[in-house]
């Protein structure tokens, strides 16, 4: 099973942003482990398109893992995704992670792409194993309900044997079950550590009942973050950012985000690690991130993360992990 390559027990940290190549190179220099892009076709807010943004990042980086958080796979023909992602995986030397989800919060996207919204879950369930077959670079004949094809060969194959890991994102129970049955990893958002631990237990139990080996399975989480010496200022800025992004009042909950001072955020991240998260994807809730530029407030939060929070978390986690192994 593909994975993100992290040693067992190690923590990895990534940043979700708009895919600007200049910022991608800068973030790579700052020492993050992965860079992530989201994307929509016709959402209420201006955004990048995920595959295009992934391509932009691939041209500007050499070391970091590159992922989608997330690609709304039901909006795309799987053959197009298989071809584009295989190309990007080869050109990056096997650094791609494909995070997928159903979305659905913007019904107009499904109308715009001529995809019935009520079929999005079933389409995703069919597309995930189909992508893996297409990545073999062998002719594929598939008799599925939504994506039938005959003697289709997508080649050359991706750099990663078996193709990039396909990580299932979401918040609902259906997404948890999908990750257990079909995913190479699990990537929820707006989960508390307690809920994350419960979802990890459910995935493990469901996979075991199906006789599925989770060796190499990736345990991801997308976490909204704001770091500021003034705890109240961090919470207020995060609330403003979330309100603009989601178009509604959004309470800043200390158990579903990582917001506050450096010790606050480090402690919150360690709680997630205790719950099973091994690869963090930070969505910076500061400033007014746009499709074209990064605000100074967002960059300041990322520097606080890379310079202060993450070294503290890594040191504390390694000490914790060492004690557990003794």
C-alpha positions as CSV (number, residue, x, y, z in Angstrom):
1,X,0.0,0.0,0.0
2,X,1.4,3.5,-0.8
3,X,2.1,5.8,2.1
4,X,3.7,9.1,2.8
5,X,7.0,7.6,3.6
6,X,7.1,8.8,7.2
7,X,9.0,6.5,9.7
8,X,6.6,4.8,12.1
9,X,5.7,7.2,14.9
10,X,7.3,10.3,13.3
11,X,5.2,13.5,12.9
12,X,5.1,15.4,9.6
13,X,3.8,18.9,9.1
14,X,2.4,20.6,6.0
15,X,0.8,23.8,4.9
16,X,-2.4,24.3,2.8
17,X,-2.2,27.3,0.5
18,X,-3.1,28.5,-3.0
19,X,-0.2,26.9,-4.9
20,X,1.7,30.0,-5.7
21,X,5.2,28.7,-6.9
22,X,7.2,31.5,-5.2
23,X,5.5,30.8,-1.9
24,X,5.9,27.1,-2.4
25,X,9.7,27.5,-2.7
26,X,9.8,29.8,0.3
27,X,7.8,27.3,2.5
28,X,10.1,24.5,1.4
29,X,13.1,26.5,2.5
30,X,11.4,27.1,5.9
31,X,11.4,23.3,6.5
32,X,7.9,22.1,6.2
33,X,7.4,18.5,5.1
34,X,4.5,18.9,2.7
35,X,2.6,21.5,0.7
36,X,-1.1,21.1,0.0
37,X,-3.6,22.8,-2.4
38,X,-7.4,22.8,-2.3
39,X,-9.5,23.8,-5.2
40,X,-13.0,24.3,-6.6
41,X,-14.5,24.7,-10.0
42,X,-17.4,27.2,-9.1
43,X,-17.4,27.8,-5.4
44,X,-18.7,31.0,-3.7
45,X,-15.2,32.2,-2.9
46,X,-12.4,32.6,-5.4
47,X,-10.1,29.6,-5.3
48,X,-7.5,27.8,-7.4
49,X,-8.2,24.6,-9.3
50,X,-6.5,21.7,-7.5
51,X,-4.7,19.9,-10.3
52,X,-3.5,23.2,-11.8
53,X,-2.2,24.4,-8.5
54,X,-0.5,21.1,-7.9
55,X,1.3,21.5,-11.2
56,X,2.5,25.0,-10.3
57,X,4.0,23.7,-7.0
58,X,5.7,20.8,-8.8
59,X,7.8,23.3,-10.8
60,X,9.0,25.2,-7.8
61,X,10.0,22.5,-5.3
62,X,12.5,19.7,-4.9
63,X,12.0,18.0,-1.6
64,X,8.5,18.4,-0.1
65,X,5.6,16.1,-0.6
66,X,2.8,17.7,-2.7
67,X,-0.8,17.0,-2.0
68,X,-4.4,17.9,-2.8
69,X,-6.6,18.8,0.2
70,X,-8.7,18.1,-1.5
71,X,-9.5,17.3,-5.1
72,X,-13.3,16.9,-5.5
73,X,-12.9,13.7,-7.5
74,X,-16.6,13.2,-8.5
75,X,-16.4,16.4,-10.6
76,X,-13.6,14.9,-12.8
77,X,-13.4,12.0,-15.3
78,X,-11.1,9.5,-13.6
79,X,-9.0,9.0,-16.8
80,X,-8.1,12.7,-16.8
81,X,-7.1,12.6,-13.1
82,X,-5.1,9.4,-13.6
83,X,-3.2,10.9,-16.5
84,X,-2.5,14.3,-14.9
85,X,-1.5,12.9,-11.5
86,X,0.7,10.2,-13.1
87,X,2.5,12.9,-15.0
88,X,3.0,15.1,-11.9
89,X,4.2,12.1,-9.9
90,X,6.8,11.3,-12.4
91,X,8.1,14.9,-12.8
92,X,8.3,15.3,-9.0
93,X,10.1,12.0,-8.5
94,X,7.2,10.4,-6.6
95,X,6.2,13.2,-4.2
96,X,2.4,13.4,-4.9
97,X,-0.4,12.5,-2.4
98,X,-3.9,12.6,-3.8
99,X,-6.4,13.7,-1.2
100,X,-10.0,13.3,-2.4
101,X,-13.4,14.1,-1.2
102,X,-17.0,14.7,-2.3
103,X,-17.5,18.4,-1.3
104,X,-21.1,19.2,-1.8
105,X,-21.2,22.5,0.1
106,X,-21.4,24.3,-3.3
107,X,-24.2,22.6,-5.2
108,X,-23.6,24.9,-8.2
109,X,-20.3,23.1,-8.8
110,X,-22.0,19.9,-9.5
111,X,-24.5,21.6,-11.8
112,X,-21.7,23.4,-13.6
113,X,-19.9,20.0,-14.2
114,X,-23.1,18.2,-15.2
115,X,-22.7,15.8,-12.3
116,X,-25.8,15.0,-10.2
117,X,-24.8,15.9,-6.7
118,X,-26.7,13.0,-5.1
119,X,-24.3,10.6,-6.9
120,X,-21.1,12.1,-5.6
121,X,-20.4,9.4,-2.9
122,X,-21.1,6.5,-5.3
123,X,-18.9,8.1,-7.9
124,X,-16.0,8.5,-5.5
125,X,-16.3,4.9,-4.4
126,X,-16.1,3.8,-8.0
127,X,-13.3,6.2,-9.0
128,X,-10.8,5.4,-6.2
129,X,-10.1,1.7,-7.2
130,X,-10.4,2.7,-10.9
131,X,-7.6,5.2,-10.5
132,X,-5.3,2.5,-9.1
133,X,-6.0,0.2,-12.0
134,X,-5.3,3.0,-14.5
135,X,-2.0,3.7,-12.8
136,X,-0.8,0.2,-13.6
137,X,-0.2,1.5,-17.2
138,X,-1.9,-1.7,-18.4
139,X,-5.1,-1.7,-20.6
140,X,-8.2,-1.4,-18.3
141,X,-11.7,-2.5,-19.1
142,X,-14.2,-1.4,-16.5
143,X,-17.9,-2.0,-16.3
144,X,-18.8,0.4,-13.5
145,X,-22.1,2.4,-13.3
146,X,-20.5,5.8,-13.8
147,X,-17.2,5.3,-15.6
148,X,-17.4,2.4,-18.0
149,X,-14.4,2.0,-20.3
150,X,-12.9,-0.6,-22.6
151,X,-9.2,-1.2,-23.2
152,X,-8.0,2.1,-21.9
153,X,-4.3,2.4,-21.2
154,X,-2.9,5.4,-19.2
155,X,0.8,5.3,-19.6
156,X,3.6,5.8,-18.6
157,X,2.9,4.8,-15.0
158,X,3.4,7.1,-12.0
159,X,6.8,7.1,-10.2
160,X,5.4,5.5,-7.1
161,X,4.7,1.8,-7.4
162,X,0.9,1.4,-7.4
163,X,0.5,5.1,-7.8
164,X,0.3,8.0,-5.3
165,X,-1.5,7.3,-2.0
166,X,-5.2,8.2,-2.3
167,X,-6.2,9.8,1.0
168,X,-9.9,10.1,1.9
169,X,-11.1,13.4,3.4
170,X,-14.3,14.3,5.0
171,X,-16.2,14.7,8.3
172,X,-19.1,12.3,8.1
173,X,-19.4,8.6,9.0
174,X,-19.6,7.7,5.3
175,X,-16.2,9.2,4.8
176,X,-14.8,7.2,7.7
177,X,-16.1,4.0,6.2
178,X,-14.8,5.0,2.8
179,X,-11.3,5.6,4.2
180,X,-11.4,2.2,5.9
181,X,-12.5,0.3,2.8
182,X,-10.8,2.2,0.0
183,X,-8.3,4.8,1.3
184,X,-4.6,4.8,1.7
185,X,-5.1,7.4,4.5
186,X,-7.7,9.4,6.4
187,X,-7.8,13.2,6.4
188,X,-10.7,14.8,8.4
189,X,-11.0,18.5,9.2
190,X,-12.6,20.3,12.2
191,X,-12.2,17.2,14.3
192,X,-11.4,17.4,18.0
193,X,-8.6,15.0,19.2
194,X,-11.3,12.9,20.9
195,X,-13.3,12.6,17.6
196,X,-10.1,11.8,15.7
197,X,-9.3,9.0,18.0
198,X,-12.8,7.6,17.7
199,X,-12.6,7.8,13.9
200,X,-9.2,6.0,13.9
201,X,-10.6,3.2,16.0
202,X,-13.6,2.9,13.7
203,X,-11.3,2.7,10.6
204,X,-9.1,0.1,12.2
205,X,-12.1,-2.0,13.3
206,X,-13.8,-1.7,9.9
207,X,-10.7,-2.6,8.0
208,X,-10.0,-5.6,10.2
209,X,-13.5,-6.9,9.7
210,X,-13.0,-6.6,6.0
211,X,-9.6,-8.4,6.2
212,X,-7.8,-5.3,5.0
213,X,-4.2,-4.6,6.0
214,X,-3.6,-1.0,7.1
215,X,0.2,-1.2,7.0
216,X,1.4,2.1,5.5
217,X,-2.0,3.7,6.1
218,X,-1.6,7.5,6.5
219,X,-3.2,9.3,9.5
220,X,-3.6,12.9,8.4
221,X,-5.7,15.9,9.8
222,X,-6.3,19.3,8.4
223,X,-6.2,21.8,11.2
224,X,-7.0,25.5,11.2
225,X,-4.3,27.4,13.0
226,X,-3.4,30.8,14.3
227,X,-0.4,31.6,16.5
228,X,0.0,34.9,18.3
229,X,1.6,36.0,21.6
230,X,-1.8,37.5,22.4
231,X,-4.2,34.6,22.8
232,X,-7.3,36.7,22.4
233,X,-6.0,38.3,19.2
234,X,-5.3,34.9,17.7
235,X,-8.8,33.7,18.4
236,X,-10.4,37.0,17.1
237,X,-8.3,36.8,13.9
238,X,-9.2,33.2,13.3
239,X,-12.9,33.9,13.8
240,X,-12.7,36.8,11.3
241,X,-10.9,34.6,8.8
242,X,-13.4,31.7,9.2
243,X,-16.3,34.1,8.9
244,X,-15.1,35.5,5.6
245,X,-14.3,32.0,4.3
246,X,-17.5,30.4,5.2
247,X,-19.8,33.4,5.0
248,X,-21.2,32.9,8.5
249,X,-20.2,33.3,12.1
250,X,-17.8,30.5,13.0
251,X,-17.0,29.9,16.7
252,X,-13.4,29.3,17.4
253,X,-13.3,26.1,19.3
254,X,-10.2,25.2,21.3
255,X,-10.8,21.5,20.8
256,X,-11.2,21.6,17.0
257,X,-8.4,24.0,16.0
258,X,-5.0,25.0,17.1
259,X,-5.3,28.7,18.1
260,X,-3.4,30.8,20.6
261,X,0.1,31.3,21.9
262,X,3.0,29.1,21.0
263,X,2.5,26.9,24.1
264,X,-1.2,26.8,23.5
265,X,-0.8,25.6,19.9
266,X,2.0,23.2,20.7
267,X,-0.1,21.6,23.4
268,X,-3.1,21.3,21.1
269,X,-1.0,19.6,18.4
270,X,0.4,17.2,20.9
271,X,-3.2,16.2,21.8
272,X,-3.9,15.5,18.2
273,X,-0.7,13.4,18.0
274,X,-1.8,11.4,21.0
275,X,-5.1,10.8,19.2
276,X,-3.3,9.3,16.3
277,X,-2.5,12.1,13.9
278,X,0.9,11.7,12.2
279,X,0.7,14.2,9.3
280,X,-0.7,17.6,10.1
281,X,-2.0,19.9,7.3
282,X,-2.2,23.5,8.6
283,X,-4.8,25.8,7.2
284,X,-3.7,29.3,8.4
285,X,-6.7,31.2,9.7
286,X,-5.2,34.7,9.4
287,X,-5.3,37.6,7.0
288,X,-7.2,37.3,3.7
289,X,-5.5,34.6,1.7
290,X,-6.5,35.0,-1.9
291,X,-6.0,33.1,-5.1
292,X,-3.1,35.4,-6.0
293,X,-1.2,36.4,-2.9
294,X,-0.4,35.6,0.7
295,X,-1.1,38.3,3.4
296,X,1.7,39.2,5.9
297,X,-0.5,37.9,8.7
298,X,-0.5,34.4,7.2
299,X,3.2,34.4,6.6
300,X,3.8,35.5,10.2
301,X,1.8,32.6,11.5
302,X,3.7,30.1,9.3
303,X,7.0,31.5,10.6
304,X,5.8,31.1,14.2
305,X,4.9,27.5,13.4
306,X,8.1,26.6,11.7
307,X,10.5,28.5,14.0
308,X,8.8,28.0,17.4
309,X,5.8,25.6,17.5
310,X,7.1,22.7,15.4
311,X,10.5,22.4,17.1
312,X,8.8,22.2,20.4
313,X,6.2,19.7,19.3
314,X,8.8,17.5,17.6
315,X,11.0,17.5,20.7
316,X,8.2,16.8,23.1
317,X,6.8,14.0,20.8
318,X,10.2,12.3,20.4
319,X,10.7,12.3,24.2
320,X,7.2,10.9,24.6
321,X,7.7,8.3,22.0
322,X,11.1,7.3,23.5
323,X,9.6,6.9,27.0
324,X,6.8,4.7,25.5
325,X,9.4,2.4,23.9
326,X,11.4,1.9,27.0
